[in-house]
Amino acid sequence: QVEEVASVKTDLIQSVSRLDEVTRNISSQMKIVEEMITDTMDSAIVKICERKKELIKALKKTGKVKIERLAQQRKGMDADLSCVNNSIEFAGAMIDRSHESQFMNHFHQVQDHLERLQEDQSFFNAPCQSQDFGIHIDQEAVDSFIEKIGQIVDHDVINYAELTQVKSLHPSLQQARDAFFHSPSKRTF
C-alpha cells in the first residue's frame, strides 16, 4: 500500500506542477491579451482622433463658405445702400440748389428713379445663409461600437472538478476520497 500512496504522491506532484504551469501560462497570456487590448484601443483612439479632425475641418469649411456668401451679399447691399444714399443726396441737392426750370426738367426723371429704388425688393433680402448648422451623431451607434470593441473570451474553461480529481487513485482510495468530499457528516478530523 505504501507504493500505491507513493504513486498518489507522484500524481499529486504532477497535478501541482500542472497547476503551476497553467498559472504561468495564464499570466503570460494575460500580458499578451493586455498588449492586444492596448494596441486595439490605441488604434481606435487614433482613428477617432482622425475622424475628429475631419469633422472639424468640414465644420470650418462649411462655416467659411457661409461667411464668404454673407460677405458677398453684404458687398451687394453696401453698393445698394450707397446707390440709395447718392440718389437721396442728389434729389435733396437738386431740390435745394436748382432753379425751378432745372428742377422741372429733371423732376420726373428723379421721381421715377426714387420710385424704382423704393419698389426694388432686392434691398430687403434676408441673409442668404442661415446660422443653423450642426452635426448628427448617432450616440447609440457610438455606444454600441465602444461596447463591441472587444470581449474577453476564455477558450479553455477547465472544470474545477477535473483539476481536483486524481485519475490514478486506487479504487478504495478513490471511494474514501469521494466519501470525504461528498459526505460532510461523515468527516472526522
NORKA-V415005 format. One record per residue. N is the residue number from 1. RES is the residue in three letters. PSI is psi in degrees with one decimal (999 if undefined). Layout:
# NORKA-V415005
N,RES,PSI
N,RES,PSI
This chain:
# NORKA-V415005
1,GLN,-26.8
2,VAL,-37.5
3,GLU,-38.9
4,GLU,-41.5
5,VAL,-37.9
6,ALA,-37.7
7,SER,-40.1
8,VAL,-41.8
9,LYS,-44.6
10,THR,-44.5
11,ASP,-40.9
12,LEU,-40.8
13,ILE,-41.7
14,GLN,-39.1
15,SER,-43.2
16,VAL,-42.3
17,SER,-42.1
18,ARG,-42.4
19,LEU,-43.4
20,ASP,-41.2
21,GLU,-44.8
22,VAL,-41.2
23,THR,-45.2
24,ARG,-43.0
25,ASN,-38.6
26,ILE,-45.3
27,SER,-43.4
28,SER,-45.3
29,GLN,-35.6
30,MET,-41.8
31,LYS,-42.6
32,ILE,-47.2
33,VAL,-37.6
34,GLU,-41.7
35,GLU,-40.2
36,MET,-42.8
37,ILE,-47.3
38,THR,-46.9
39,ASP,-44.4
40,THR,-46.9
41,MET,-42.4
42,ASP,-41.7
43,SER,-43.3
44,ALA,-40.8
45,ILE,-42.0
46,VAL,-45.4
47,LYS,-38.7
48,ILE,-42.3
49,CYS,-39.0
50,GLU,-43.0
51,ARG,-38.5
52,LYS,-45.8
53,LYS,-42.0
54,GLU,-43.9
55,LEU,-40.8
56,ILE,-40.1
57,LYS,-45.3
58,ALA,-39.6
59,LEU,-48.0
60,LYS,-39.1
61,LYS,-46.6
62,THR,-45.9
63,GLY,-40.8
64,LYS,-43.9
65,VAL,-44.7
66,LYS,-45.0
67,ILE,-40.4
68,GLU,-41.4
69,ARG,-40.5
70,LEU,-36.1
71,ALA,-40.7
72,GLN,-43.6
73,GLN,-39.6
74,ARG,-41.6
75,LYS,-45.3
76,GLY,-41.6
77,MET,-37.0
78,ASP,-41.1
79,ALA,-42.1
80,ASP,-42.4
81,LEU,-41.1
82,SER,-42.1
83,CYS,-45.6
84,VAL,-45.6
85,ASN,-44.5
86,ASN,-40.7
87,SER,-42.8
88,ILE,-44.5
89,GLU,-41.6
90,PHE,-47.0
91,ALA,-42.2
92,GLY,-42.3
93,ALA,-39.2
94,MET,-39.0
95,ILE,-44.3
96,ASP,-37.4
97,ARG,-12.5
98,SER,156.2
99,HIS,163.7
100,GLU,-36.4
101,SER,-40.6
102,GLN,-40.8
103,PHE,-45.1
104,MET,-33.7
105,ASN,-36.1
106,HIS,-7.2
107,PHE,-51.3
108,HIS,-37.8
109,GLN,-45.7
110,VAL,-41.8
111,GLN,-44.9
112,ASP,-43.1
113,HIS,-46.3
114,LEU,-38.1
115,GLU,-40.9
116,ARG,-41.8
117,LEU,-41.8
118,GLN,-35.4
119,GLU,-17.8
120,ASP,111.6
121,GLN,-14.9
122,SER,-19.9
123,PHE,-18.9
124,PHE,30.8
125,ASN,141.8
126,ALA,162.3
127,PRO,139.1
128,CYS,-8.9
129,GLN,140.9
130,SER,160.9
131,GLN,2.7
132,ASP,117.6
133,PHE,160.6
134,GLY,-149.8
135,ILE,143.3
136,HIS,119.8
137,ILE,122.0
138,ASP,87.9
139,GLN,-34.0
140,GLU,-41.7
141,ALA,-39.5
142,VAL,-47.8
143,ASP,-41.7
144,SER,-42.9
145,PHE,-46.2
146,ILE,-42.8
147,GLU,-35.1
148,LYS,3.6
149,ILE,-40.5
150,GLY,163.3
151,GLN,134.6
152,ILE,124.8
153,VAL,127.0
154,ASP,102.1
155,HIS,-18.2
156,ASP,72.3
157,VAL,121.0
158,ILE,129.0
159,ASN,127.6
160,TYR,-38.4
161,ALA,-36.0
162,GLU,-37.5
163,LEU,-32.3
164,THR,-9.9
165,GLN,127.3
166,VAL,118.5
167,LYS,-25.3
168,SER,16.7
169,LEU,143.8
170,HIS,143.3
171,PRO,-37.4
172,SER,-38.5
173,LEU,-38.7
174,GLN,-43.6
175,GLN,-41.3
176,ALA,-42.2
177,ARG,-48.2
178,ASP,-42.7
179,ALA,-39.1
180,PHE,-45.2
181,PHE,-25.5
182,HIS,-6.5
183,SER,85.0
184,PRO,-29.4
185,SER,-22.3
186,LYS,-2.9
187,ARG,137.6
188,THR,140.1
189,PHE,999
